[in-house]
Amino acid sequence: MRQEFIGTEGKVLLDTVRRLYRRQARSALMKVLKKIHPAELAWMFRHLTARERLEIFDMLKEPEMVGDFLSELDESIRLDLICTLQPRRIAEVVTPMSTDDQADLLDALPDELREQVLALMKKEDAAEVEELLQYDPDTAGGIMSPDFLAMDENLKVGEAIQKVQQLSEEAEMAFYIYVLEEGTKLKGVLSLRQLLMNTAGKQLSNIMQTDVVAVTPETDQEEVAHIASRYNIMAVPVVDHDGILLGIVTVDDIIDVIREEATEDFLQMVGAGKDREILLKPAMQNALTRLPWLLASWVGGILAMFVISSFEEELAKVVILAGFIPVIIGMGGNIGTQSSTLTIRGLATGRVNINRAASFIGKQVGVGVLLGVFFGILLGLMAWIFGSSRLGGVVALAICATMLLSTLLGTLVPIVLRRMDVDPAVATGPFVTTSVDVFGVLIYFLLAKGLLGL
């Protein structure tokens, strides 16, 4: 049984590869590389230097091995390696790959190099790849595979089984057989198990399921992932507006989409851009990506500073007021981040219906009130002990109001942004944190000024 590679085993193998590379023991190194799974080899390449990557990659000769490895590799590293090859060698490497993987690899190449490679491929393969390249990479058309099992509705079970045996090696996934009307239009679907469980004389039209869940090529890949998850299916068929079956999005691609979209959302929520390979980027590019979000936080801090300085006289009279500012801002920021994270993920997974968001907003506000009261009592008691009962009341009300406001903002902002067709993960974080910094301090000092008679 294969265990997870990343860990002690991975580090030992990485050290072995590096040691053999430094000794130029090419024969021994090649034997080791052949035994490594393509996904594990891709993990190793992340930890090699640019020179080590190029020279070790140059040693991989078998096109099928290279193709499987490249399909697992990070896009930026893959592009650096593939661009070192001659067009004919690239054509050899991509030939054993599935059509959707071929399209992914060629789409990242410079236009001129891509055209040269397509010209060297078989006409049928090149035509299929060019058809996929016309779609946006983040849509169903961009990630679908044109290799699937499809049969005419009038075919009998026995004939269909024979056809499955003949075509299963060419198909991307043999779990489903798609039933066609007039040879092209999707009419139904049945699983391989259903096919085998029926008698040989039955027609496919009599045993197929007609309520097929399908998408169009323009459907966003995230929506495709939602559909696969909602209906528990291993592949999602892609049809054009006339119902003609174009391809299928398989579960391996759906898993990649879920991982990619989740990574993008989390990166954007913390202001680290949406580049999933940010850890592989140079320091300057990394810094420039993260700068806008930090700049927004800086603006919020400056505004909060002006608010605090405008209450300088009040602070001078009751110095202990300053000690509770970090707690109020910190608690407000934390609950605002929690609320925005829950809302964004709810919108992304479909658990929050944007058209019926009132109950969700009400529930989150209720949570904000409960937590605000709880922490207001705790902090108010502390302020009472170290200051006075009136100060305790001010602090309790301030943290309660700030946490309620933060919860409301963290919930409302993503929903409003989604209604405006703006990705909520991009702007929610800076807006919520900046607002909490400014309004939290303002609420605190206004309450102090009014209730303490400053």
N, C-alpha and C positions, 0 to 999 in steps of 0.2 A: 504493500500500500504506500502510495506516494504521500509524504508529509510536506508541510509548508516549507519552502526552500529558504525564505529569508530568515536569518538567524545564524547560529553557530555553523551549520552546514554550509550556508551560503558564503560566509566569511572565509571558511577554510578553502572552499573551492576557488573563491576569488584570489586568495593568496597563492594557491597552486598555479592558477592560470598566469598570474603576474610573474611568478618565479620561472616558469617554463618560457614565458615570453622574453624575460631578461636574458636567459641562457640561450635563446634562439633555438630551443629544442622543438623545432617545428613539427616533427613527426609525433612526438609524445603529446604536444599541445593539441594537435589535430584530433588525436584519439580521444582526448578529454572533451573537446568541444562537441564531437559527434554524440557523446553520451548525455550531454546536457539538454534538457527540454528547452524549446525556443523561448518560452516565457521566462525561464530561469536565466537563459543567456541574455535576454533583454535586460533583466534586473542587473546582471553583472556589468553590462556595458555602461549603465548609468554611473558606475563607480570607477571607470577607467578614464585615463587622460585622453585627450583628443588624438594624440599620436598612437597610443595603444589601441584605441578603437579602430583607427584606419588600418593599421598593420594587421591586427587580428581579423578584422572583417575581410581583408584581402585574401586571407587564408581559406575562407569558406568558399568552396568550389561548387558543391552540388546545388543546382538552382532551386530544388524543392526545399532543401534545408535553409537556404538564404531567404526564400520567400516566406516561409513560416516564421522565421526569426524577425524579418522586417515588419510583418503584420503585428507583432507583439511590441515593437520598439516605440519609444516616445517619438513624437512627430519631428521635433527639432533635431534629435540625434539621427533619426532615419533619413532626413533630408540631407544632412551633412555627409552621410555615408553614400547614399544613392547617387548624389551629384558627382562623386568621384569616378563613377563607372561610365564606360562607353555605352552609347545607345543600344548596341546589339546585346551587350551583357545585361542591361536592364530588361530588355525584351525577354531574354532567356529566364531571368529571375522571376518575372511576373507571370510567365506562362502557366506554371503549376498552381498559382494562387486562385482563389475564388474570384468571381467577377467583381463583387463589391469591394474586396480588398485591393484588387487591381486598380479600380477607380479611385479609391482613397489614396493609394500610393502615387498614381500618376497625376492626380489633382494638385498635389503639393509641388510638383516639378515646375520649373520655368516653362513657359508656353512653347518655346522653340524645341527644347529637349523632349517635352511631352509629345509633340507632333512627330519627331524623329522616331521615338519609341513605338508609337501607334502604327507608323508606316512599316515597321519591321515585324509587327505581330501578325498573326493569322487574321484574314479579313473578317471572319465571323466574330472572333474574340474582340478585335478592335471596334467593330460596330456595336457590340454589347456595351463595351466600356464607354464609348462616346455617347451612347444613349443615357447612361447613368451620369456622365459628366455634365449633361445639360441641366440637371437639377441642382438646387442649393444643397450643399453638403449636410445641412442640419435639418433636412426634410426627409419624409418617407422615401421619396424618389432617390435621394442622395445616398441612403444607407440600404436600400433594398437589393436583393439578389435576383437576377433573372433566371436562375437555375432552380426549378421546382418541378414537382410531379403534378401534371395536369392531364386529365383524360376526358373523353367525350361521355356525355350522360347516357348514351345508348349502349356503352360498353358493358359486358357482363363481368361478374366478379372473377371468374376463372381467367378471362382474358386480361383483366386488370392486374391480377397477381403476376402473370407472366410478364406484363409490361413493366411492373415495378422491379422485377428481377433484372430486366434489361437496362432500366434507366436509373436505378437507385444510386449508382456510382456518380452519375453526372449531376444529380439533384443536390441542392444545398442542404435540404432537410427532408428525410423520407418519412417523417411522422404523420404528415397530412397528405391526402390526395385531393386536389382541387378538381371539381367536376365542371366541365365547360359546356355551354350551349352554343351551337354553331361553330364549335372549334376554338372560340376566343373569349366569349363572355362568361364571366364567373356566375355559376348558378347554384353551386352547393359545395360542401366539403365533407370529407369523412376521414377518420383516423385509420392508420394502418391496422390497428386492432379490430376496428369495425369491419374492415375489408376481409380480414382473415376469419372472422367469426361467422360470416354469412356463406350460404351455399353458392356453388360455382355458377348456377344458372340465373341468379338474380341480376337485374340491371342496376347500375350505379344510381340511376335516377330514383330507384325505389328505396334505397338505403341511406342516401345522403341527407345531410342536414341543410336545409335551405336558408335558415336565418344566419347567414355568414356575416361576421363582423369584418369590415374592410375599411381601408382608408384611401385617400387620393395621393398622388405623388407630392402635392403641395403641403400635405399635413405636416405640422412641425414634429420633429422626432420625439419631443417630450410628450406630446399627445399620443403618439404611437405607443410609447412606453406605458402611459396611463391605461390605454386600451388593453394591452397585453396583461397588465397587472389586474385590471378590473374583471376581465373575462377568463383569466387563468389559461391562456393559450400560449403555445410554444412558438407560434409564428403568426404574423398579421399580413394578410394579402393586400396588395396595392393595385387598385384598378383606376382606369381613367374615367372621364365623365360619361362615357358610353358603356361602362361596366366591363370593359375588356381587361383581362388580367395581365398586368405588366411584370409583377415580381412579388417577392415576399420579404418581409423584415423578420429575421430569425431571432431566437431568444438570446444568442450570444451577442448580437448587435444591440438588442434591447437592454441587456445588462450593462453594456458599455455606455449606452445613452443615459441610463439612470445614474451611473457613477459620475459621468461627465457633468450632467446637469446639476447634480447635488454638489459637486466640487465647485462649479462655477458660482452657484448661489452662495455658498459659504465664503468663497473668496471675495465676492462682491459685497457681502454683508459686512465684512471687516475692512473693506477699502483696499483690497489687494488685487483689484482688477478682476478679469475673468479668464486670464490665461492659465490653463490647467498645468502648464509646465513652467510656472514662474520660478520654481526652485532651481531650474536648469538655466535660467537666464543670468546674464552678467549683472554685477552689483549695481551699475548705473541704471540699467533698464529696470531692474527690480525697484530701485528707489523712485524712479520717475512714475512707475505704475502706482505706487502707494502714496505718492505725494499729495494728490488732490484730496483724498479723504482726511489725511492728517492736517492739511491746510484748513479744511472745514472745521475740524476740531479746534485748531488754533484760533480761528475766528470766534468760535463759541467761547473759548477761554478769555479772549480779549474783551468780548462783550460782557462776560461775567465779571471781569476785573473792573470795568467801568461802572457796573451796577454796584459792586461792593464799595468802590471809592466814593460813589455818590452818597453813601450812608456812613461816611467817615465819622461824622459827629456822633451818631448813634453808637458806633463801635467803640468810640473813645469812652462813652459813658458806661457801657456794659461790655467789657473786653471779652468776657466768656462767650459772647455771641459768635465770635470768630471760630471758636473751637468746634462748633457743630456744623459749620459749612461743608467740610469734606464729607461728613456722614450723610447729610441730606442730599448733596449732589451725587455721591456714590450710590446710595440706595435707589435714587430716582433713575440714574443711568442703567443700573443693573436690571431693574424690573422693566424698564423700557426696552432694553435689548432682548430680554426674555419674551416679552409680548410680541415684538417685531419678528423674532425668529419663529415663534409658533405660528404667527399669521402668514408669514412668507412660505413656510413649509406646508401649511394648510392649503394655501392657494395653489402651490406647486403640485400637491398630491391630489387635489380635488376634494379634500375634506372640508374646505371652506368654500361655500357657494357664494360668489360675489353678488349675485342677485338676491340672496336671502341672508345677508350678513348681519342683520339687526340682532338676532338671537346670539350670534357668536360675539359681537361687540358687547352686548349686555352682560354676557357671562364673564368676559375678560375684565370689564369694569367692576363687576362684583368681586372678582379675585383681587383687583387692585385695592378696593375698599377694605377687604378683609386683611390683606397684608399690611396696608397702610395703617389701619387701626392697631394691629398687633405690634408693629415696630414703632408706631407713634407712642404707645403706652410704655414700651421698653425704654425708648430714648427720652421720653418725657420724665419718667421716674429718675433717670440718671441726671437730667438737667435740674430736677427738683433737689436731688441730693447735693449736687455741686453748686447750685445757684439758688433758685427760689421756686415757689409753686407757680408763680406767674411765668417765669422763664420756662418751666416744665410744660405749661400749657402751650406757649408759643412754639416750642420745639416739636411737641406732639402734633399740633395742628399743621405745622409746616411740612413735616415729613409725610404726614397722611395726605395732604393736598398734593405734594410733589409726586408721590408714588401713584396717586390716582391719575394725575395729569400725564405722567410718563406712560402708564398703562394705556390710557386713551389714545395718546399719540402713537405709541408703538403698534396699536391695533388698527387705528384709522388710516395712518399714512400709507401702509402697503396696499390697503384696499382702494384708497383714492387713486394712488399711482397706477394700479392695475386697471381701474376704470378709464384712466387717461392713456392706456396702452404704453405705459412706461414700466420697465422692469423694476419691481419694487425692491429687489435686492441691491440695486445700484445706489439709490438715493436715500433709502430708509435710515441706514446707520448714521450718516452725517447729520441728517435733519433732526432725528430724535435726540442724539447726544448733545448737539448744539442747543436745541430748544430746552432740554432739561437743565443744562448748565445755566442758561440765562434766566429762565422762568422760575427754576427752583430757588435760586438766590433771591430773586425779586419777591417771590411769595414770602420767603423767610423774613426778609427785612421789613416788608410792609406789615406783616403780622406783629413783628417785634415793635415797630414804631407805634402801631395802633394799640396793642394790648399792654405794652410796658410804659406807654406815655412818654416816649423819647422825643 
